Amino acid sequence: MAEKKKKGFLVIVFGTIIGFFAGILLAPKSGKETREEIKEKAEDFKEKLDDFKEKAENFKEQAEEKITEGIEKTAKTIDRIKEKASEIKEKISGEESSQKQEEDLQEQEENEGSEDEIK
């Protein structure tokens, strides 16, 4: 998709340049006037190209900042999820441990009850 946009942009730029020069060269003016006009148009084009370059650089910087912010936010979210997962795991482990202790106590009481019956 980006490749198509890039090609389209280049086609527009080159088409504009070719049209510009064709118009100037076919216009009924003297050589000196034509050269001056070409020089002025070239300077205008250079200024527009410089403006475009500056805007593109600003856009790139903003995009990089947004990407960096997104990465940082994602990393923080992942850390919070890991912390919550650890808390839940500890809670589950604690409940399993408590359950195991209760089962061990019941088994121990049953064993003591059985030993009392044997005596």
N, C-alpha and C positions, 0 to 999 in steps of 0.2 A: 504494500500500500504506500509506504513512504517512498519507495523507488519510483512509483508512478507519479507521485506528486513532484518529486525532484525532476523527473524527465519533463513533466508538463511545465514546470517553472522555467527550465532551461530553454524549452521550445519558445515560450513566450518572450524570454529575454533576447534570444537570438533573432526571433522574428521581428521584434521591435527594432533592434539594431539594423537589420537588413533593410527594413522598411524606411527607417530614418535616412540611411545613406542613399537609398534609391531615390527618395524624395528630394534630397539635397542635390544629388548629381543630375537629376533630370529637370531641376528648376532652372528657369531662364535668368541666371545671375552671372556676374563676372567671376573669374577665378578667385580674386581676392575676397570678394564677398562670401563666396562659397567656403573658402578656407576659414574665414572668421566665424562663419556660422557653424561649421564643423567643430572648430575649437570650442566655441561657447557650448554647443550641445554636448560635446565630450566632457567638458567641465561639469555641466549640469548632471550628466549621467554619473560621473564619478562621485559627485556629492550625494546623489540619491543612493548609489551603491554603498557609500560609506554610512549613510543613515540606516540603510537596510542591514548592513553588517553590525552596526551598533545595537540595533533592535534585536537582531538574532543572538548576539552575545548576551544581552540582558535577559532574553528569554531563556537561554541556556543556563545562566546563573540562577535564575528563579526556579527553573526545573530541577537543577541540582540541589538547591536548598530544600525544595519540597520533597524530593526523593530522600534526602538525608533525614529530614524531619519524620518522614514515613517510616524509615528504617529504625530510627530511635524509638518512635512510638510502638512499633511492632516488637522491638526487643524488650521494652518495658512491659508490654502486655504479656509476652511470653514468660518473662520473669514472674509476673503476678500469677499467671496460670500455674507455673511450676511450684510456687509457694503454696497456692491453694491445694494443689495435688498432694504435696508433701503433708500439709495439715490434715487432709482427708485420710491419707495413708496412715499417718500416725494415729488418728482417731480410730480408724478401723483396726489397726494393730492393737491399740489399747483395749478396745472392746473385745477382740478375740482373746487377748491375754486375760482379761477379767473373766470371760466365759470359761476359758481353760482352767483358771484357778477355781472357779465355782464347781466345775466338773470334777476336778481333783479332790476338792473338799468333800463333795458328795460321795465319791468313790472311797475316800478314806473313811468317812463315817460308816459307809456300808460295810467296809472291811472290818472296822472295829466292832460293829454290830454282829457280824458273823463270828468273830473271834469270841465275843461274849457268849454267844449261843453254844459254841463248841465247849467252852469251859463249863 
